[in-house]
């Protein structure tokens, strides 16, 4: 229901109208009688108002539907982000576990290599000690060989005393050191009997 506002001189009146109402848009003053009259007006009826209300209701439904759709999209995006985050976390966890296992394996291999190097160093030290002992033994053997005397051409007699023969030969050769070892060695090639005398250093 619409009302029409009529403006007069010094008073206001409002009269109801059931079918049609006039909305004042422009007021002009008459110079002859100094009254206010409506110069122009736009007709407005109930059908137009109902259409506007229906349009507003439809717009409200569209907005609500858009909000629901946006809400669903946000929830779907949130689910996707949560799944991606969970999958990424699982991948990172597996990668870290793999790197940790490989690092432990490398540390184990490095420790084994260090033990091998230490063992090789110890073996090398032992080898050096063995070589040193061999050289010393060789030098000692060479020194002992320098004190060995081989006498060839001494014929063997029955019942001879080898020690007496060795002492006699040492006196002849001016070797007065103490005898350590003596024995005869037969050479098949020339059938001569050689006589070995081992003594202490001169």
NUDREN-848310 format. One line per field, with one value per residue: chain; x, y, z of N, C-alpha, C in turn. Coordinates in Angstrom, 3 decimals, decimal comma. Layout:
BEGIN
chain = [A;...]
neast = [X;...]
nnorth = [Y;...]
nup = [Z;...]
caeast = [X;...]
canorth = [Y;...]
caup = [Z;...]
ceast = [X;...]
cnorth = [Y;...]
cup = [Z;...]
This chain:
BEGIN
chain = [A;A;A;A;A;A;A;A;A;A;A;A;A;A;A;A;A;A;A;A;A;A;A;A;A;A;A;A;A;A;A;A;A;A;A;A;A;A;A;A;A;A;A;A;A;A;A;A;A;A;A;A;A;A;A;A;A;A;A;A;A;A;A;A;A;A;A;A;A;A;A;A;A;A;A;A;A;A;A;A;A;A;A;A;A;A;A;A;A;A;A;A;A;A;A;A;A;A;A;A;A;A;A;A;A;A;A;A;A;A;A;A;A;A;A;A;A;A;A;A;A;A;A;A;A;A;A;A;A;A;A;A;A;A;A;A;A;A;A;A;A;A;A;A;A;A;A;A;A;A;A;A;A;A;A;A;A;A;A;A;A;A;A;A;A;A;A;A;A;A;A;A;A;A;A;A;A;A;A;A;A;A;A;A;A;A;A;A;A;A;A;A;A;A;A;A;A;A;A;A;A;A]
neast = [0,853;0,578;1,331;0,422;1,975;0,867;1,628;0,849;0,045;1,616;0,766;0,530;-0,640;-1,591;-2,773;-4,284;-3,926;-5,187;-4,759;-2,955;-0,119;1,595;4,828;6,619;8,823;9,768;9,287;7,518;7,129;4,241;3,880;1,553;-0,496;1,112;1,234;2,284;2,897;3,003;5,344;6,262;5,940;6,569;4,877;4,099;3,444;1,949;2,646;5,123;6,661;6,459;7,767;10,312;10,908;10,854;12,961;15,028;14,938;15,625;18,204;19,372;19,210;20,948;23,331;23,612;23,848;26,221;27,969;27,828;28,897;31,464;32,312;32,340;34,349;36,530;36,694;37,275;39,735;41,169;41,184;42,705;45,146;45,793;46,068;48,198;50,156;50,382;51,270;53,659;55,050;55,268;56,885;59,196;59,871;60,461;62,608;64,474;64,857;66,031;68,402;69,566;70,013;71,841;73,903;74,623;75,558;77,748;79,331;79,868;81,343;83,503;84,609;85,410;87,321;89,179;89,966;91,129;93,239;94,715;95,324;96,840;98,930;99,990;100,698;102,540;104,449;105,225;106,219;108,364;109,901;110,436;111,929;114,096;115,143;115,820;117,848;119,717;120,232;121,321;123,601;124,878;125,246;126,959;129,153;129,802;130,449;132,748;134,495;134,764;136,810;138,019;139,704;141,389;142,474;143,498;144,358;142,480;143,062;143,096;141,536;142,150;142,349;140,121;139,947;142,551;143,877;142,732;143,579;146,314;146,519;145,550;147,536;149,619;148,625;148,619;146,356;145,028;142,713;139,839;138,467;135,290;133,574;133,979;134,456;134,622;134,102;133,149;133,960;132,619;133,465;136,283;137,231;138,625;139,049;137,647;138,209;136,481;136,709;135,408;135,587;135,952;135,778;138,625]
nnorth = [-1,184;2,161;5,577;9,005;12,074;15,275;18,561;21,612;25,084;25,815;23,455;19,823;16,933;13,549;11,122;7,954;5,516;2,878;1,682;3,200;5,267;8,341;9,361;12,021;13,912;16,317;19,552;22,473;26,021;28,041;31,180;32,736;32,015;31,134;28,435;25,014;22,574;19,314;18,844;16,768;13,216;9,744;6,893;4,185;0,890;-2,035;-4,433;-3,989;-3,635;-6,195;-7,670;-6,584;-7,431;-10,208;-10,420;-9,552;-11,598;-13,761;-12,971;-13,065;-15,823;-16,710;-15,551;-16,879;-19,490;-19,193;-18,620;-21,071;-22,769;-21,652;-22,171;-24,985;-25,365;-24,235;-26,010;-28,351;-27,599;-27,318;-29,976;-31,112;-29,783;-30,730;-33,481;-33,365;-32,272;-34,316;-36,442;-35,346;-35,100;-37,798;-38,703;-37,175;-38,226;-40,898;-40,417;-39,255;-41,403;-43,212;-41,812;-41,743;-44,467;-45,004;-43,315;-44,478;-46,922;-46,018;-44,945;-47,325;-48,721;-46,962;-47,138;-49,818;-49,643;-47,972;-49,684;-51,667;-50,226;-49,640;-52,256;-53,019;-51,233;-52,205;-54,774;-54,068;-52,894;-55,140;-56,623;-55,018;-55,280;-58,025;-58,109;-56,572;-58,216;-60,391;-59,249;-58,691;-61,298;-62,349;-60,763;-61,615;-64,299;-63,964;-62,866;-65,049;-66,845;-65,653;-66,399;-69,057;-71,741;-73,497;-76,328;-77,995;-81,065;-82,668;-85,795;-88,573;-90,613;-93,862;-94,155;-91,573;-88,555;-86,079;-83,622;-83,242;-83,117;-80,775;-78,864;-79,009;-78,161;-75,562;-74,434;-74,514;-72,728;-70,476;-69,960;-69,441;-69,435;-70,541;-73,688;-74,326;-75,888;-78,794;-80,853;-83,437;-83,210;-84,870;-84,619;-85,722;-85,288;-84,739;-86,494;-85,674;-85,071;-82,668;-80,349;-78,829;-76,078;-74,336;-71,388;-68,950;-65,378;-63,678]
nup = [0,000;-0,873;-0,129;-0,649;-0,651;-0,119;-0,529;0,820;1,512;4,288;5,570;5,922;4,321;4,245;2,223;1,788;-0,862;-2,766;-5,276;-6,859;-6,564;-6,334;-6,720;-5,657;-7,626;-8,592;-7,457;-8,053;-7,753;-7,972;-9,387;-9,381;-7,438;-5,368;-4,554;-3,915;-6,273;-7,815;-10,259;-11,907;-11,889;-11,088;-11,897;-9,701;-8,908;-7,269;-8,533;-9,705;-7,386;-6,213;-8,160;-7,926;-5,331;-5,681;-7,469;-5,815;-3,896;-5,502;-6,209;-3,682;-3,193;-5,196;-4,339;-1,894;-2,836;-4,262;-2,169;-0,785;-2,733;-2,927;-0,345;-0,386;-2,307;-0,943;1,222;-0,203;-1,320;1,031;1,897;-0,162;0,247;2,801;2,271;0,440;2,085;3,987;2,342;1,381;3,792;4,459;2,342;2,842;5,320;4,631;2,899;4,663;6,395;4,603;3,913;6,441;6,909;4,825;5,625;8,067;7,058;5,548;7,621;8,987;7,048;6,775;9,324;9,224;7,196;8,463;10,535;8,947;7,822;10,122;10,855;8,646;8,979;11,384;10,541;8,610;10,217;11,669;9,543;8,841;11,148;11,010;8,629;9,457;11,462;9,869;8,305;10,284;11,152;8,828;8,611;10,929;10,265;8,110;9,404;10,987;8,986;8,075;10,021;9,606;8,580;5,881;5,122;2,708;1,135;3,108;3,997;5,115;7,857;9,360;12,479;13,313;15,273;15,111;16,396;17,329;14,898;13,863;15,736;15,360;12,690;13,012;14,565;12,746;10,837;12,325;13,870;16,748;18,155;20,069;19,269;17,866;16,292;14,295;11,505;8,992;5,468;2,640;-0,748;-3,639;-6,187;-6,475;-4,690;-2,499;0,948;2,857;5,508;8,049;10,145;12,717;14,450;17,062;16,564;15,241]
caeast = [0,000;1,414;0,725;0,776;2,214;0,440;2,195;0,126;0,608;1,646;0,198;0,861;-1,710;-1,229;-3,989;-3,975;-4,413;-5,097;-4,345;-1,879;0,463;2,488;6,051;7,036;10,191;10,169;8,294;7,657;6,325;3,443;4,044;0,266;-1,158;2,144;0,981;3,225;2,265;3,943;5,615;6,309;5,958;6,734;3,890;4,652;2,333;2,267;3,257;6,543;7,271;6,552;8,833;11,594;11,132;11,213;14,325;15,942;14,974;16,410;19,606;19,814;19,432;22,161;24,474;23,757;24,385;27,626;28,714;27,926;29,856;32,787;32,649;32,710;35,660;37,539;36,863;37,984;41,127;41,781;41,439;43,833;46,365;46,110;46,591;49,526;51,059;50,630;52,097;55,003;55,680;55,638;58,043;60,366;60,239;61,142;63,913;65,367;65,213;66,978;69,691;70,128;70,542;73,057;74,950;75,104;76,352;79,025;80,121;80,348;82,412;84,669;85,244;86,108;88,525;90,149;90,534;92,023;94,462;95,496;95,861;97,921;100,074;100,614;101,367;103,724;105,457;105,749;107,056;109,632;110,683;110,927;113,007;115,258;115,723;116,465;119,121;120,661;120,629;122,213;124,890;125,506;125,712;128,135;130,275;130,199;131,139;134,097;135,323;134,896;138,029;137,910;141,040;141,242;143,651;143,983;143,924;141,920;143,760;142,277;141,705;142,685;141,609;139,821;140,255;144,010;144,269;142,309;144,465;147,611;146,402;145,395;148,861;150,401;148,085;148,640;144,993;145,106;141,435;139,198;137,681;133,874;132,948;134,889;134,001;135,098;133,097;133,730;133,523;132,652;134,063;137,737;137,517;139,390;138,306;137,861;138,129;135,904;137,012;134,696;136,200;135,533;136,399;140,062]
canorth = [0,000;3,344;6,844;10,192;13,247;16,517;19,690;22,875;26,264;25,732;22,239;18,559;15,951;12,246;10,392;6,618;5,123;1,429;1,223;3,939;6,337;9,201;9,678;13,338;14,010;17,707;20,491;23,830;27,041;28,883;32,588;33,432;31,744;30,744;27,076;23,974;21,508;18,325;19,089;15,469;12,073;8,434;5,955;3,006;0,026;-3,204;-5,484;-3,661;-3,904;-7,654;-8,136;-6,230;-8,306;-11,521;-10,336;-9,519;-12,939;-14,600;-12,571;-13,594;-17,264;-16,875;-15,240;-17,979;-20,635;-18,905;-18,801;-22,504;-23,321;-21,197;-22,910;-26,344;-25,295;-24,008;-27,276;-29,273;-27,154;-27,650;-31,421;-31,357;-29,301;-31,652;-34,714;-33,075;-32,111;-35,638;-37,206;-34,760;-35,473;-39,214;-38,803;-36,650;-39,190;-42,031;-39,965;-39,092;-42,750;-43,775;-41,138;-42,175;-45,822;-44,919;-42,702;-45,507;-47,872;-45,380;-44,894;-48,681;-49,029;-46,136;-47,733;-51,022;-49,214;-47,511;-50,868;-52,322;-49,423;-49,878;-53,617;-53,004;-50,563;-53,134;-55,824;-53,474;-52,764;-56,485;-57,001;-54,282;-55,906;-59,313;-57,823;-56,137;-59,406;-61,176;-58,607;-58,919;-62,704;-62,514;-60,184;-62,513;-65,475;-63,577;-62,763;-66,411;-67,445;-65,094;-67,124;-70,464;-72,078;-74,755;-76,862;-79,078;-81,850;-83,427;-87,175;-89,170;-91,828;-94,680;-93,904;-90,249;-87,685;-84,866;-82,425;-83,101;-82,663;-79,383;-78,020;-78,999;-77,289;-74,190;-73,947;-74,272;-71,513;-69,430;-69,697;-69,944;-69,251;-71,769;-74,384;-74,476;-76,987;-79,351;-82,099;-83,705;-83,236;-85,554;-84,182;-86,872;-84,907;-84,927;-87,509;-85,122;-84,887;-81,318;-80,268;-77,553;-75,648;-73,106;-70,827;-67,600;-64,324;-63,524]
caup = [0,000;-1,041;0,345;-1,435;0,201;-0,786;0,201;0,604;2,163;5,737;6,128;5,282;4,332;3,697;1,873;1,279;-2,182;-2,864;-6,589;-7,496;-5,774;-7,094;-5,994;-6,142;-8,074;-8,782;-6,917;-8,621;-7,077;-8,878;-9,062;-9,259;-6,157;-4,410;-4,074;-4,339;-7,040;-8,356;-11,666;-12,591;-10,970;-11,724;-11,343;-9,036;-8,517;-6,438;-9,355;-9,810;-6,077;-6,049;-9,047;-7,315;-4,165;-6,211;-8,001;-4,667;-3,297;-6,400;-6,044;-2,389;-3,367;-6,003;-3,475;-0,931;-3,571;-4,552;-0,917;-0,513;-3,685;-2,509;0,872;-0,796;-2,954;0,100;1,951;-1,093;-1,380;2,320;1,894;-1,069;0,906;3,906;1,663;-0,107;3,224;4,568;1,408;1,390;5,062;4,375;1,455;3,548;6,359;3,980;2,396;5,815;6,858;3,635;4,087;7,720;6,711;4,007;6,437;8,996;6,279;5,234;8,849;9,262;6,092;7,108;10,506;8,772;6,481;9,460;11,174;7,978;7,719;11,338;10,787;7,663;9,594;12,333;9,764;7,990;11,268;11,919;8,398;8,955;12,207;10,500;7,685;10,229;12,082;8,813;7,955;11,379;11,113;7,690;8,983;11,894;9,529;7,335;10,336;11,361;7,841;8,017;10,985;9,211;7,828;5,152;4,788;1,735;0,826;4,273;3,844;6,325;8,321;10,242;13,905;13,600;16,179;14,330;17,180;17,329;13,560;13,719;16,547;14,693;11,508;13,486;14,965;11,538;10,201;13,339;14,352;18,114;18,840;20,547;18,261;18,218;15,554;13,306;10,889;7,643;4,406;1,480;-2,064;-4,537;-7,458;-6,476;-3,688;-1,393;2,190;3,382;6,962;8,472;11,509;13,079;15,649;17,402;15,795;15,455]
ceast = [0,878;0,646;1,246;0,863;1,881;0,873;1,412;0,817;0,480;1,038;0,640;-0,307;-1,218;-2,504;-3,619;-4,565;-4,179;-4,536;-3,091;-1,393;1,431;3,628;6,568;8,504;10,638;9,031;8,583;6,725;5,583;3,555;2,716;-0,358;-0,213;1,848;2,051;2,461;3,357;4,117;5,659;6,385;6,052;5,723;4,573;3,496;2,833;2,949;4,753;7,272;7,442;7,651;10,202;11,918;11,535;12,625;15,347;16,060;15,805;17,895;20,171;20,081;20,706;23,403;24,715;24,335;25,865;28,488;28,875;28,942;31,286;33,255;33,083;34,083;36,777;37,791;37,609;39,461;41,863;42,116;42,638;45,148;46,781;46,688;47,999;50,555;51,404;51,531;53,529;55,750;56,116;56,860;59,308;60,832;60,981;62,522;64,917;65,801;66,226;68,361;70,359;70,738;71,834;74,207;75,514;75,975;77,721;79,918;80,686;81,502;83,677;85,391;85,998;87,393;89,597;90,792;91,499;93,337;95,342;96,122;97,008;99,162;100,793;101,353;102,631;104,841;106,077;106,649;108,402;110,525;111,260;112,072;114,270;115,949;116,415;117,806;120,165;121,153;121,590;123,593;125,628;126,040;126,955;129,366;130,754;130,925;132,544;135,046;135,463;136,151;137,821;139,309;140,849;142,568;144,227;143,439;143,476;142,661;142,858;142,594;142,270;141,768;141,384;140,154;141,757;144,502;143,918;143,211;145,831;147,599;146,261;146,727;149,734;149,955;148,057;147,229;144,901;143,791;140,843;138,347;136,247;133,279;133,924;134,313;134,604;133,909;133,751;133,115;133,679;133,430;135,564;138,210;138,459;138,484;138,663;137,589;137,630;136,273;136,260;135,245;135,608;136,299;137,826;140,337]
cnorth = [1,219;4,567;7,974;11,372;14,508;17,676;20,943;24,020;26,084;24,509;21,042;17,616;14,686;11,479;9,030;6,390;3,634;0,957;1,899;5,019;7,101;9,618;11,011;13,342;15,452;18,600;21,864;24,784;27,893;30,331;33,295;33,232;31,253;29,386;26,137;22,875;20,569;18,547;17,804;14,372;10,794;7,492;4,708;2,177;-1,178;-4,304;-5,255;-3,961;-5,396;-8,229;-7,825;-7,132;-9,700;-11,541;-10,309;-10,886;-13,886;-14,274;-13,098;-15,090;-17,536;-16,620;-16,364;-19,216;-20,440;-19,085;-20,277;-23,172;-22,925;-21,936;-24,332;-26,368;-25,091;-25,289;-28,301;-28,906;-27,476;-29,137;-31,767;-30,946;-30,242;-32,956;-34,507;-32,944;-33,459;-36,479;-36,685;-35,127;-36,934;-39,407;-38,298;-37,614;-40,386;-41,633;-39,815;-40,454;-43,402;-43,142;-41,563;-43,569;-45,806;-44,305;-43,695;-46,538;-47,297;-45,291;-46,275;-49,048;-48,226;-46,698;-49,014;-50,675;-48,720;-48,685;-51,594;-51,570;-49,630;-51,269;-53,703;-52,318;-51,467;-54,251;-55,303;-53,302;-54,117;-56,949;-56,294;-54,896;-57,245;-59,102;-57,377;-57,323;-60,296;-60,573;-58,817;-60,365;-62,971;-61,945;-61,072;-63,772;-65,154;-63,439;-64,142;-67,112;-66,891;-65,825;-68,612;-70,646;-73,433;-75,171;-78,064;-79,824;-82,610;-84,848;-87,736;-90,473;-92,591;-94,357;-92,543;-89,492;-86,353;-83,598;-82,172;-82,594;-81,203;-78,462;-77,903;-78,083;-75,824;-73,622;-73,659;-72,972;-70,324;-68,968;-70,300;-69,760;-70,604;-72,367;-74,584;-75,709;-77,460;-80,649;-82,207;-83,745;-83,838;-84,996;-85,344;-86,553;-85,212;-85,926;-87,004;-84,957;-83,521;-81,291;-78,871;-77,279;-74,348;-72,621;-69,448;-66,587;-64,069;-62,251]
cup = [0,000;-0,588;-0,493;-0,507;-0,601;0,073;-0,162;1,285;3,655;6,324;5,311;5,423;3,662;3,455;1,323;-0,103;-2,348;-4,188;-7,088;-6,571;-6,647;-6,215;-6,517;-6,490;-8,186;-8,323;-7,500;-7,892;-8,139;-8,453;-8,830;-7,898;-5,079;-3,785;-4,627;-5,059;-7,527;-9,832;-12,461;-11,550;-11,772;-11,123;-10,799;-8,539;-7,734;-7,241;-9,499;-8,513;-5,846;-6,935;-8,482;-6,138;-4,628;-6,770;-6,884;-4,007;-4,153;-6,289;-4,737;-2,470;-4,163;-5,170;-2,479;-1,605;-3,896;-3,317;-0,578;-1,441;-3,320;-1,261;0,538;-1,459;-1,941;0,885;1,097;-1,204;-0,085;2,393;1,015;-0,417;2,027;3,356;1,110;1,006;3,840;3,665;1,380;2,669;5,044;3,483;2,131;4,630;5,765;3,473;3,534;6,349;5,919;3,785;5,392;7,601;5,897;4,796;7,444;8,273;5,940;6,468;9,191;8,334;6,387;8,326;10,135;8,029;7,447;10,178;10,234;7,844;8,941;11,327;9,790;8,218;10,577;11,603;9,095;9,008;11,594;10,777;8,444;10,026;11,744;9,524;8,407;10,892;11,050;8,425;9,040;11,386;9,958;7,988;9,971;11,214;8,702;8,226;10,771;10,215;7,672;8,965;10,656;8,354;7,181;4,692;3,881;1,556;1,994;4,148;5,185;6,633;9,270;11,695;14,235;14,554;15,454;15,095;17,191;15,977;13,380;14,512;15,897;13,470;11,912;13,935;13,757;10,862;11,150;13,719;15,745;18,875;19,213;19,440;18,751;17,555;14,484;12,768;9,500;6,672;3,185;0,214;-3,030;-5,799;-7,482;-5,417;-2,590;-0,188;2,743;4,872;7,337;9,912;11,757;14,404;15,917;16,573;16,219;16,226]
